[in-house]
Amino acid sequence: MAIMYQNMYGWILDHWQLTADSFKDVDSEDSTVTNFSYKKDMFEINSQFIMDSQFESKICVQERVEDTIVNRKKRKRKRKSVLNDGEIKAKIYHDKIIEVILHAYKTLLDGSKDMKLFRDLGKSLDNNVAARKIATNSGPGDKLRELCYTDINDLDIETVTLKPQGVYDNLCNKLVKNCSNSSIKVKMKDDFYLLPAECSFIMGDTVNLKYFSTILGRNKFDFILLDPPWENKSVKRKKQYWTLDNEELFKIPVPELSAPGCVIGMWVTNKMKHKDFVIQELFPFWNVDFITTWYWIKVTKTGSTVLDIMSEHKKPYEILILGKCKHTEMKDVSDEKIDSNTEEEHTKNDICKNMKCKENLSEKISSKSLDGICNESTILPASLNNDICNESTILPASLNNDICNERTILPASLNNDNLPLEMTMMSVPSSIHERTILPAPLNNDNLPLEMTMMSVPSSIHSMKIPLQDIMKPYLPETPNCLEIFARNLTPGWCCYGNEVFKHQHMDYFEVFTKDTRIPLDCDVK
């Protein structure tokens, strides 16, 4: 299980532990079995993400302090230019959600203290050297993506069942399956890969996905997760990885692949252009109802956020947009709807109505009686203060039945506890002390609103947090799950992408002893 701790606000996950559990008893060439896991150094994120020059400056400051030399106050660099429209919009959105994120972050840290999931590194500073080294020197590079450039007329759609220790020349544009209930090791070209149990995948260019929709299964999937390579000026300039134009996403046959009530999850960057595109254009085009947004907070081994959460630029969290498919036919991409300003305005209005102003929870103050509360944010009256002792208090049954799938805002008097030490490095807005926010009750029928996931991230680019354990309560007992734009495989899931098993490369794994789960190159005391 990847979930190490959870409360009504979200989850703390251990990405490394999931692979330690997933890659047990892999058949070896000598007919023995071996246990594998992602290398622990991939997750040795001990300090905030900063540039080498900033790190060197920080070390110098620390040395001067230790030598009792007076430390001159560092000048705050002034911003050279005003915020552009996109940055202003992003700041407005950030200001709306920051209270929810910070409160969830605080309660998750506080609730997990006894479990000692995070550690005190003291004054140790290493700028995450080991993690950065693996990210720079490991993996297949662009080999897999380059194999996918196949003319559509040359597609040979077939199904391939993998064998342990199998050797394959090319697995592109085929439905590939590991039907074994254990992980296997295979070789493709000159590289070895570890593939999880009962997984299947198609490694192909996204533009050809529509040709595989019949093979994947019409109306089959209960959960479809997408992680597009969003356009980014910095990425284009540095040529770090391939990106996709937003318009190409309209061609993905999500309605054809989704079962009735299918949950759709879309990872987006903190660029508001992409978030607005998904909610206002892409989801309506796919006939998907927007439901809520979840947040993935990235933290260090000490529990501090990997970046200053109040920064005007990069944020230590990513956004997962969730919706449900209405299960109707997908429109033609050439539909005038895409280019019509009038229709676009209607779409925005419809989306706003469906959202019911969910983003403005802190501004809603209802004068209705408690008996009539449903699907609204509510300020509970002062008379309830004495009955509700802390953030985790369960409301009486009479209240629970009336408060449906929305957050409840409690008075400021309930939030008198101090912020944890791990948050002192951040500039926390005073509004976090003004009220406590309770999330929607968890249930099997509806996705809870604005939940938070917290984990130490991998140093490998584009490696997202695993969601299979989190999504279980909101999917059928044996769900069919599909990930599009995948870069790693998930046990029991089907995945599609032009680098679909990139993160399964043996460079990212190390061998563990079967019983102790301790790396073989470590001293066992």
N, C-alpha and C positions, 0 to 999 in steps of 0.2 A: 504493500500500500504506500502510495506517495503522500497521503494525508497524515501529517504528524500531529496536528492539532486543529480543531475547528470550534467556532462558536457561532452565534447568530449573525455575525458580521462577515464571516468568511473563513478562509482556510490558510494554514501554513503547510507548505508542501516541501518534500525532499526529493528533488529530481534524481539525485544520485542513487538514493535508496531504491527507487523504482527500477532502475536498471540492474541493481544488485539482486533484486527479486525476480526480474524478468529473464536474465541470461544465466540460469543455472543449468547444469547437466548438459552442456553442449558437447556433441559427439566430436572427438578428436581423431586425428589420422591414425593413431595407434590403438583405436577401438576403446579408449578410455573416455571418461567424461570430465569436463572442465567447467568451472564457474567463471564468469566474466562480469565486469561492471565497467561503466565509464570510469576513466582515470579520475581519481579524486582531485588531482591538481586542476582539472577543468573547473572545479567549483571552489578553488581556493581564492575567493574574492574577499580579501581581508581589509581592504581600504577603499575609499571612494575612487571613482573613475576620474583621474586627472592626467594631464599631459606630463611627460617626463620633466619638462622645464619647471612645472608647478611642483612636482614631487621633489626635485632637487632643492628648490627654494624652501619647501616645507622642512626638509631634512636639516638645512642650514639653520633655520629658525629654531628647530628643536635643539640642535647642538649648542647654539648660543644661549638658550635658556638653561640648559643643563650646566653650562660653564659659568652661570650666574652673570652673564653679560646682558645688559639691558636690551630688551627686544623692542626695536622700533616698530611702531604701529604701521602695518601695511596699508598703503593708500588704496582706496577703493577706486578701481578703474571706472572712469565715466563712460557712459554709452555715447558713441560718436554720432549716432543717428537716431531719429525717432522711430517708434514701432510702425511697421507697415500695417495695412488693413488685415492681412492674415494673422500677424502676430497679435494685433489688438483683439481679434475675434478669439484666438486661442487663449489669451489672458482672461477674457470674460468667461469663457467656458471653464478654465482652470479655477477661477475664483468661485464658481458655482459648485464645483465638485470637491474642492479641497477639504471642506469640513467633513464630508462623508469618508474620504480617503484617510485623513489623519485620525479620525475617531476609530475607524476600523484598525488601522495600524497600531494605535495605542492599545486597544483592547486585546488584539491578538498577541502583542508582546507581553502585556501584563498577564494574560491568561495562561501563557506557556512558560512563565518563569520557572515554575517548579520542575518542568521537564528539561530545563537547561539545554534548549535547542540552539541557543546562541552563546558565544563564549567571549571572555574578556582577553583581548590581546595585549593589554597594557599599552606601552609606547612602541610596540613593534610596528614598523612600517616597511613594506616591501614593494609597494605599488603593484601588487598582484603579478609578480614576475613569472612565477611558475604557470599560472593560468594563461597569461599572455603568450608565453612561449609555445604552449600546446596549440593555441589558436592560430599562431603564425606558421608553425612548421608541420601541421598535421592535415590529414585528409586527402581526398582525391583531386583537389583543385577543381578545374572546369572540365575534367574528363567526361563525366556523365552527361553534362549538358550538351557537349559537342557531339555525342553519339546520337542525340535525338533529332538532329537535322535530317529528316527524311521526307522526301516528296510524298504527298498524300496518295499518289498513284502507286507508290511502292509499298504501301502499308500491307503487311501480311499479318492480319489479326488472327492470333491463335492463343491457346492456353498452354502454359508450361508449368509443370509441377516440379518443384525443386527437390533435389536429393542432398542429404548431408555430404559435405566434402565435394559437392559437384563442381565441375569446371564449365564455364559458359563463355562463349565468345561475344554474344550480344543478347541482351534481354530487353531491348527497346521495343516499344509499340506492340507489346504482347501482354496478355493477362497472366501474371506470374503468381504462383501460389506456393506457400509453405503449408502443406496440409498436416504437418506433424504437430503434436501437442507440446513440443519443446523447440528451443531455438536451434538453428543450424548455422554452420559456417560454409560459405561458398566462395568460389574464386571467379572473378570476371576480369578478362584481360589479364593484367599483371597484379591486381589487387585483391585482397581478401576482405570479406564483409560478414558481419554477424546479423542474421535476420531473425526476428522474434517469432514466437510460436503462432501458428494459425493466422498468419498475415497474408495479404495479397496486395498486389500493386500493378500499376501500369506506369512505366517510365516513358513519357512522351511529352511532346510540346503541347502546351495548353490549347493552342488553336485547333488541335486535332481531337480534343476531348469529346466533341459532339459525335465523332465517328465511333467512340467506344461506349456511348451511353447505353446502347442495347446490350452489349456484353456485360457491363457493370450491373445492369438490372433496372428496368423501368419501375418507377414508384417503389423503390426498394429500401432506401436509407432513412433511418430514424434520426440521424444526426449528421449534418454536413458541416465540416470545419474548413475554412479557407484562410490562407495566410499569403495574400498576394505580395509580390515584390513591388511595393508602391514606388512611384516616381519620386526622386529626391535629388535636388540640385547638387548636394555634397557628394552623393553616391555617383552621379553622372560625371562629376568633375574628377573624382578619384578612380572611377571605373572599378569600384569594389565588387559589384555584382550586377547581374542582368535585372532590368526593371520592365514593368509592363504598363502600357497606356491604359488609363481608366476605362476607355471605351471598349477595350477588348474583353472586359469582364461581362459585358452584356451577352457575349456569345456562349458563356458557360451555361449548360442546360440544367440548372438547379431544379426547376419544377419537374422536369422529366425524370430526375433521379430520386426525388424526395417522396417518401411515403406520406400518407395523410398525417398532418400534425408534426411533420419533421421540424426539428430544431435546427436553425441555421446560425452558425457562429462565424464572425468575421473579425480577424485581427486587423487593427488599423494603427497607424502611427499617430502621434499627437498633433499632426497637421490637420487643422479643421477642414481643409478642403476635402480630404479623404473621408473624414467622418460624415460630413454633410452629404457627400456623394453617395455613400452607402445608404444612409437613412432616407434621403429625399429622392434619390433616383434609382439606385440599383435594387434595393429591397422592393419598392413598388413595382418595378419592371419584372421582378421574379415572382410577384404576387406573395411577398413575404411581409407579414405584419411585424413591425419593430416592437420589441417588448422592453428591453432594458440594456444597460451597459454595465459590464463588470470591469474591474481594474486589477492589473497584475503589478504589485509593488515589488521591485527588485531591491534586495538588501544584501549587506555584507555578512560575513560570518559573525559579526558582533551584533547584528540586528539593525544597524544604521542603514539608511537608504544609500544607494550607490551614487546618487547625485543629490544636490540640494533640492529638496522638493519645492522650494519657493523660487527656483531659478526662472528667469524669463525665457530661457532657451530650452535646453534638453531637460527632460523630466525623468525621474526614476521609476515611472510607471508606464505601462502600455494599456491600450483599451481593447476590450473584446465586446463587440456589438452582437446582441442576440435577438433573434426573431423566430417566428414560426410560419411555415409555408402554408398558404391557404389551399394548395393543391389544385391549381387550375393550369391550363395550358400556357406555356411561355409565349410571349408575343414575338413577332418578327422583329429582328434587330433593326430593320429598315423602317420600322414604324415611325410616323411623324412625331410621335410623342417625345422622342429624344430631343428633337430640335425645336419644339414648340414652346415659346416662352409662356403662352397662355396656359397650356397644359401643365407646364412645370409649376406655375403658381398654384393651380388646383391641387397638384400633388403635394406641394409644401403645406397647403392648408389642411389637406386630409391627414398628413403625417402629424401635424400639430394637434389635430383633434384626437388622433389615436393615442398620442403620447399623454394627453390630458395634462400637459404642462408638468410632466414628471420631474423635469430638471429644475423647476422652481419650488421644490418642496419646502425650502426654508421660508418662502414668502406666503405660503398658504395658511391662513388662520380661519378655521371654520367656526361658525356660531351655532352649528347644529348640535343637537343632543347626542350623547354617546350612543344611544340606541339606533341612531340613523347613520352612523359613520360607516362608510364603505368606499374603498378605493380612493381615499384622500389622505393627505398628511394632516395631522391633528395636533393641536396644542392641548394637552390634558390639563384640566383645571387644578388649581393649587390644592384643593381638598384631597387630591389623590397622592400628594407628596409623601404623606406619612405612611402610606401603604406600600409604596414602591421604594425598596431599600437601595438597590444598585442597578447597574446597567443590565445585568443578566436576569433580573427578576421576571418571573413569568406572570403575565397579567391574568387576572381572574377569568374563569371560563366565559362569563357573561360578556367580558370585553373582547376576548379572543374571537368569539363568533361574529362580532360585528366589525372588527377591523380587518380588512381584506387586502392582502398583497401590497400594502404601502407602508412607508416608514412612519413612525409616530414620534413626534418631537416632544421631549420631556422638558420641564423647567430647568433653568440654570442651576438651581439649588442642588440638583442631583449630581453635578459634575464638579465637585470640589477637590477631587484628588489631583495630585500633581502629575505632570507628564513624565514618562519614564526618562531615565538618563540618556538613553540612546537617541532621544530626540533633541537634545540640547544643542546639537550642531546645526539645527535648522532654525530658521526664523519662522516661528509658528504664529499665525494670525490670532489675535485676541478673540475672534469669534468662536474659536474652538471651545472656549470655556463657557459659552453662552447657553448651550443646550446639548443634550444627549440624544442621539438618533438611534432608534430601534428599527431594524430591518423587518421586512415582511416575514411572516412565519414560513418555515420550510415545509413544502408539501410535494407530493408526487405529480400534481396536476399542472402547476404553474411554476415558472422560473422565479426565484426570489429577486427582488430589485436591488441593483447597485451593490452587489457583493464584491468582496476584495480577496484576491489571492496573493499570498506573500511567499517568496522563496529566494534562495541564493541562486542567481542565474548562472548558466554556463558561460564560459568565455568564448564559446564557438558562435560565430555570427549566425543570426537567424534561428537559433535553437530555442524554441518556445517551451514554456512550462507544460507538462503533461496534464491532460484534462480528463482522461478516462475515469479516474476515481471520483472526481468532482461531479461529473455529469450523470453518474449511475442513478441517483434518485429521481432524475427528471426524464428518464428514457425507459422504454420497455425492458423487461427482465433480461432478454437476450437481444440487445439492439444491433442493428446493422449500421455501422459508422463508416463514413468516408471523409478523408482529408484531401483537399485539393491544394496544390502548390506545396505538397509535403516535401521535407528534406530528411525526414527520418520516418521509420516505420513503427507502428503501434500494434502490440499483440491483439489479434482478433479483428483488426480494422482493415479496410481497403484504402489504399493511398494512391494518389496520382500526382505526377510532377516530373519536370525534366531533370531533377536531381533527387529523385524520390527516396533513395537510400544512401544519400551522401553521408549522413551522420552515423551510418552503420559501419563505416570504414574501420578496419582493425586498428588504425592509428589512435583512435579515441578510446580503446578498451585496454584493460589490463586483467591479468589472471588473478583470481583469488582462491585461497584454499577453501575446500568445501564446507568445513565445519566452523572455522573461526571467522571467515569473511575478512581476513586481514591480508593486505597485499604481500605477496611472496618475498618482495625485496625489503620488507620491514622487519625490524627486530621484535620478536614476540617475547614479552617479559612474563 
